[in-house]
Amino acid sequence: MKSPEFDSLRRIARASLESNIVTTREGSYLAAGARQFGGFWTRDFCFAVRGLLSIGRDDVARNHLTHLLRTRRTGDDVIARLLDFAPSARRVLVHTALRFLPPPLKRISQTAPLRAEHVGEHKTIAIDSNALVIRAVADLHRKAPDSKWLETNRAALQAVLDFCLVRTNGATELATQGRFEDWQDTVAREGKTLFVNAMFAVAFENAKELGLRVPKEADAFGQLIERTFWDESSSIFRSHTELPVVSLDGNVLMIIERELQAGAHAGPKFYQTLKKHPIWSKAGIPGAASDPDYPSDWISWTAKTVGLRHYHDRLLWAWLSALSAKAAWVSGDHEEADRIFSKLQTMAERDGAVAEVYDNSAGLPLTKTWLYESEMPFSWGSGCVLEALDARTERA
C-alpha cells in the first residue's frame, strides 16, 4: 500500500504561509497572522523560517532578519520581540474586544515606518529572540548561503550571541528568565526553563557553524541542561526547575535539534518515553503545551479575561503537533508521525488554513471565546508543518 504524501496539507500550509508575507516599502516580511497577530512577531517568524526556505522565499527571511539585526536595543543588543506599523496593543485590541467593528475601522496603515517593540504587555523582553535569530540565520545560511551578507552582519550577529553569553555567564550557567519572557507568555514562568535553555544551546552550536566567537565552555551547556531538568522518576525533561510540569516544547526540541542529539537521554529510547507520557495524548494527538495544568495564580489576568486560562497547557498548538510528527518520524515511528500528519491535514482541510490553537475536545475545533478567536492563517504553525513534511520526505 502506497504511503500517504499529505499533498493537501503541504498545499494548505504553503498557502497559509504565503498569505502572511507582507511587502512594504522596506521589503518583504512575514507576519505572524492576519488579525491580532498581523505584526511581524520575531519568535513566530524565526520558527517559520524553515518553512519560508522550503517554499523558496529566502528573500523574505533575509530581509526580515536584516531588519531585526539593525534594530537591536541599544545597550544590551536585545532583539525586538516585534516589528509593526503601530503598537501591538492597538492591533490586538481591535481584533479581540473590538473585533465586531467593520473591517475599515480595524485596518492599520502600512505606510508608516516599521517600529521595533522590545518589551511587551508585562514590560518584559522576549528572552529567546536572540537565540532564535541565530538559529534562523544558520538555517538561512545552510539553505541559501550568502557569504557577503554574513560578513556584513557578522558584528551584529556576534552582539546578538553575546547577549546569550551574558545571560549564561559565558555559557557556564543556565539562563534565568523574568515573568512572561518566553513563548509561554501567559504563564509567569520566572526562573529557569528547559525551552529557553535548549534554544540557547542550539544558538551556541549554530554560532560555531556561522564562525562566531563561542567560548569552549559552551560545549558542556547541553550537559548542564540535562543535569538540571532531567527527572529520573519519569525519565523525561521537566519544563521548569520549580514545578513538576512537563512541556512538549523543550522535550521535542531535545529530539529534533541535531545540536542536542548527543545528549545522554536523547534518541529513540527517549522518544518512546515521551510518547507514553500524558503530554503526548492530552489532546488526542500531541500539541498541548504542558501537563499538568499550570496553577491558576501563574496565569496572567489578561489571558483569563479573554478566556484563555488554558492557552499554554490544554489548548493544542499546530506548531507543536507538527514538530511532534517530525520527532516521531526521525525516531523511526513512521506510523505515529503519519497519524499526526493525517489529523493535521483533516483539520487544515476543514478550516482552509493552518491555525494557531485548537480546543482540546472532540474534533479539535478552532479555539473561540467571547473575546478571542484562534489566529488563522498562522505562520508559526504553517512553517513547522512544512519543516516536518520536508523531514518526512528527506528521510523516506
C-alpha positions in Angstrom: 0.0 0.0 0.0 1.4 3.4 -1.0 2.1 5.7 1.9 0.2 9.0 2.1 2.0 12.0 0.7 -0.1 14.6 2.5 -0.1 16.9 -0.6 -3.2 18.7 0.6 -1.6 19.5 4.0 1.5 20.8 2.3 -0.5 22.9 -0.2 -2.6 24.5 2.6 0.4 25.1 4.8 2.2 26.8 1.9 -0.8 28.9 1.0 -1.2 29.9 4.7 2.4 31.0 4.9 2.4 32.8 1.6 -0.7 34.8 2.6 1.1 36.2 5.6 4.0 37.6 3.5 3.7 41.3 3.5 5.5 43.6 1.1 6.3 47.1 2.4 8.5 49.9 1.2 11.2 48.4 3.3 11.0 45.0 1.7 9.0 41.8 2.4 8.4 40.5 5.9 6.5 37.6 7.4 3.5 38.5 9.6 2.6 36.0 12.3 -1.1 36.0 11.3 -3.8 38.0 9.6 -5.7 39.6 12.5 -4.5 40.1 16.1 -1.0 38.8 15.2 -0.8 40.8 11.9 2.5 42.3 13.0 5.9 40.8 12.4 6.5 38.8 15.6 10.1 37.7 15.9 9.5 34.4 17.6 6.9 33.3 15.2 9.0 34.4 12.2 12.1 32.6 13.4 10.2 29.3 13.9 8.7 29.7 10.4 12.0 30.4 8.6 12.4 26.7 7.7 9.0 26.9 6.1 10.0 30.0 4.1 13.1 28.3 2.9 11.0 25.2 2.0 9.0 27.3 -0.5 12.0 29.3 -1.8 11.4 32.6 0.0 14.8 33.1 1.4 14.5 36.7 0.3 11.8 37.2 2.9 13.9 35.5 5.6 17.0 37.6 4.8 15.2 40.9 4.6 13.3 40.3 7.9 16.5 39.1 9.7 18.4 42.1 8.4 15.9 44.5 9.9 15.9 42.6 13.2 19.7 42.8 13.4 19.8 46.6 12.8 17.0 47.4 15.3 18.7 45.7 18.3 18.1 47.6 21.6 20.9 50.0 22.5 22.9 48.9 25.5 22.2 45.2 25.6 21.5 44.2 22.0 18.2 42.6 22.7 16.3 41.7 19.5 12.9 43.3 19.1 10.0 41.0 20.0 8.0 42.6 17.2 8.2 44.9 14.2 5.0 46.7 13.4 3.4 49.8 12.0 1.5 50.5 15.2 1.7 49.4 18.9 0.9 45.8 19.2 -1.7 46.5 21.9 -3.7 48.5 19.4 -3.7 45.7 16.9 -4.7 43.1 19.5 -7.4 45.3 20.9 -9.2 45.9 17.6 -9.2 42.2 16.8 -10.3 41.0 20.2 -12.5 43.3 22.3 -13.4 45.4 19.2 -13.4 42.6 16.6 -17.1 43.3 15.8 -16.2 46.7 14.3 -16.4 46.8 10.5 -13.1 46.0 8.7 -12.3 49.6 7.6 -12.2 50.6 11.3 -9.8 47.8 12.2 -7.4 48.4 9.3 -3.9 49.6 10.3 -2.0 51.6 7.8 1.2 50.1 6.3 2.6 53.3 5.1 4.3 54.4 8.3 7.9 53.2 9.0 8.2 50.0 10.9 8.8 50.4 14.6 10.7 47.9 16.8 9.0 46.9 20.0 11.4 45.4 22.6 9.1 44.9 25.6 5.6 43.7 25.8 2.5 43.8 27.9 4.3 42.9 31.1 7.3 45.2 30.3 9.5 42.2 29.7 11.6 41.2 26.7 11.3 38.0 24.7 14.4 36.3 26.1 14.5 33.7 23.4 14.5 36.1 20.5 18.3 36.5 20.3 18.9 32.7 20.3 16.1 32.2 17.7 17.7 34.8 15.4 21.0 32.9 15.5 19.1 29.7 14.7 17.3 31.3 11.8 20.4 32.8 10.3 22.1 29.4 10.5 19.0 27.8 8.7 19.2 30.5 6.0 23.0 30.1 5.6 22.7 26.3 5.1 19.9 26.6 2.5 20.8 29.8 0.7 24.3 30.8 1.6 25.4 34.4 1.0 28.9 35.0 2.3 28.7 38.7 1.7 25.5 39.1 3.7 27.0 37.1 6.5 30.2 39.1 6.6 28.3 42.4 6.5 26.3 41.3 9.5 29.0 39.4 11.4 29.5 42.1 14.1 25.7 42.3 14.7 25.4 38.6 14.9 28.2 38.4 17.5 26.4 41.1 19.5 23.2 39.1 19.4 25.1 36.0 20.5 26.9 37.9 23.3 23.5 38.7 24.8 23.0 34.9 25.3 26.5 34.6 26.7 26.0 37.3 29.2 22.7 35.7 30.3 24.5 32.4 30.9 27.7 33.8 32.4 29.8 32.7 29.4 27.7 29.5 28.9 28.7 28.3 32.3 25.2 28.8 34.0 21.7 28.3 32.8 19.7 31.4 31.8 17.2 32.8 34.2 14.2 34.5 32.7 11.8 37.0 34.0 8.0 36.6 34.2 6.3 36.1 30.8 9.5 36.3 28.9 9.4 33.0 26.9 6.9 31.8 24.3 4.5 30.6 27.1 3.9 34.2 27.9 0.6 33.9 29.6 2.4 32.0 32.4 4.7 33.6 34.9 7.5 31.2 34.3 10.1 33.2 36.2 13.3 31.3 36.7 15.0 28.6 34.6 13.1 26.8 31.8 14.0 23.9 29.6 12.7 25.7 26.4 14.8 28.8 26.7 18.0 27.0 27.7 17.5 24.5 24.9 17.2 27.4 22.5 20.4 28.9 23.9 22.2 25.6 23.4 21.1 25.5 19.8 22.3 29.0 19.3 25.7 28.2 20.7 26.1 25.3 18.3 24.7 27.3 15.4 27.1 30.2 16.2 30.1 27.9 15.8 28.8 27.0 12.3 28.5 30.7 11.5 32.1 31.3 12.6 31.2 33.4 15.6 33.2 33.5 18.8 31.9 30.9 21.2 33.7 30.0 24.4 34.8 26.4 24.9 32.5 26.2 28.0 29.5 26.2 25.6 30.4 22.6 24.7 29.2 21.4 28.1 26.0 23.6 28.1 23.8 20.7 26.9 25.1 18.5 29.8 24.2 21.3 32.2 20.6 21.3 30.8 20.4 17.5 31.3 21.6 17.6 34.9 19.1 20.3 35.8 15.9 19.3 34.0 16.1 15.5 33.7 13.6 13.8 36.0 14.7 10.3 36.9 11.4 9.3 38.2 9.5 9.9 34.9 12.5 9.6 32.5 11.6 12.9 30.9 12.7 16.5 31.0 10.8 18.9 33.3 9.8 22.2 32.0 10.7 24.4 35.0 13.0 23.9 37.9 10.3 24.9 40.4 7.3 23.0 39.1 6.6 19.3 38.3 5.3 20.4 34.9 6.3 18.7 31.6 6.1 20.8 28.4 6.2 19.4 24.9 8.3 22.3 23.5 11.7 21.5 25.1 11.2 17.8 25.0 10.5 17.7 21.3 13.5 20.1 20.7 15.7 17.6 22.5 14.8 15.1 19.9 14.8 17.0 16.6 17.6 19.6 17.0 20.7 17.9 15.9 22.8 20.0 18.2 21.1 18.3 21.2 21.1 14.8 19.8 24.3 13.9 21.6 22.6 14.2 24.9 22.6 11.1 27.1 18.8 11.0 27.2 18.1 11.9 23.6 17.3 9.5 20.7 14.7 6.8 20.0 14.5 5.5 23.6 13.7 8.9 25.0 11.1 9.4 22.2 9.3 6.3 23.3 9.2 7.6 26.9 7.9 10.9 25.7 5.2 9.1 23.6 4.0 7.3 26.7 3.7 10.5 28.8 0.3 12.1 29.2 1.5 15.2 27.4 1.6 13.3 24.2 -2.0 12.3 24.2 -3.5 15.2 26.2 -5.4 16.4 23.1 -5.6 13.1 21.2 -2.5 14.0 19.2 0.5 15.8 20.7 0.2 19.6 20.6 -1.0 20.6 24.1 1.8 22.7 25.6 2.1 21.4 29.2 0.9 18.8 31.7 -0.4 19.0 34.3 -2.2 22.4 34.0 -0.4 25.4 35.5 -1.5 26.8 38.8 -4.2 29.4 38.3 -2.1 32.1 40.1 0.7 31.7 37.5 -1.7 32.7 34.6 -1.8 36.4 33.6 -5.1 38.2 34.2 -5.3 39.2 30.6 -5.3 35.6 29.5 -8.0 34.8 31.9 -10.1 37.8 30.9 -10.2 36.8 27.2 -11.0 33.2 28.1 -7.5 31.7 27.5 -6.8 30.3 31.0 -5.5 27.1 29.4 -3.7 28.7 26.4 -0.4 27.2 27.4 -1.4 23.9 28.9 -4.6 22.4 27.4 -5.1 24.0 24.0 -3.4 22.3 21.0 -0.9 24.2 19.0 -0.3 23.4 15.3 3.4 24.1 15.5 3.9 21.7 18.4 1.8 19.0 16.6 4.0 19.4 13.5 7.3 19.2 15.4 6.0 16.2 17.3 5.3 14.5 14.0 8.8 15.3 12.9 10.2 13.9 16.2 8.2 10.7 15.6 9.5 10.4 12.1 13.2 11.0 12.8 12.9 8.5 15.7 11.6 5.8 13.3 8.0 5.8 14.4 6.5 6.5 10.9 3.1 5.2 11.8 2.7 7.7 14.6 4.1 10.5 12.5 1.6 9.8 9.8 -1.2 9.6 12.3 -0.4 13.2 13.4 0.0 14.4 9.8 -3.3 12.8 8.9 -5.1 14.6 11.7 -3.4 17.9 10.9 -4.5 17.5 7.2 -8.1 16.9 8.2 -8.1 20.0 10.4 -6.4 22.1 7.7 -8.9 20.9 5.0 -11.8 21.7 7.4 -10.6 25.2 8.1 -8.9 26.1 4.8 -5.7 27.1 6.6 -3.3 26.1 9.4 -4.5 27.9 12.5 -2.9 28.9 15.8 -4.7 26.9 18.5 -7.5 24.3 18.8 -9.7 23.3 21.6 -8.9 20.1 23.4 -12.3 18.5 22.6 -13.8 16.1 20.0 -12.7 17.1 16.5 -10.2 19.6 17.8 -12.2 22.7 16.7 -10.7 26.1 16.4 -10.5 27.9 19.7 -13.1 30.6 20.1 -14.1 32.5 23.2 -16.2 35.6 23.8 -13.2 37.8 23.1 -10.8 35.7 21.2 -10.6 33.6 18.0 -7.7 31.4 17.0 -5.5 33.3 14.6 -5.7 31.9 11.1 -3.7 31.5 8.9 -0.9 31.2 11.4 2.7 31.4 10.1 4.4 29.6 13.0 2.3 26.5 12.6 2.4 26.6 8.8 6.2 26.9 8.8 6.6 24.0 11.2 4.2 21.8 9.1 6.4 22.4 6.1 9.5 21.7 8.1 8.1 18.4 9.4 6.8 17.3 5.9 10.3 18.1 4.5 11.9 15.9 7.1 9.4 13.1 6.2 10.4 13.4 2.5 14.1 13.6 3.2 14.1 10.5 5.4 11.6 8.4 3.5 
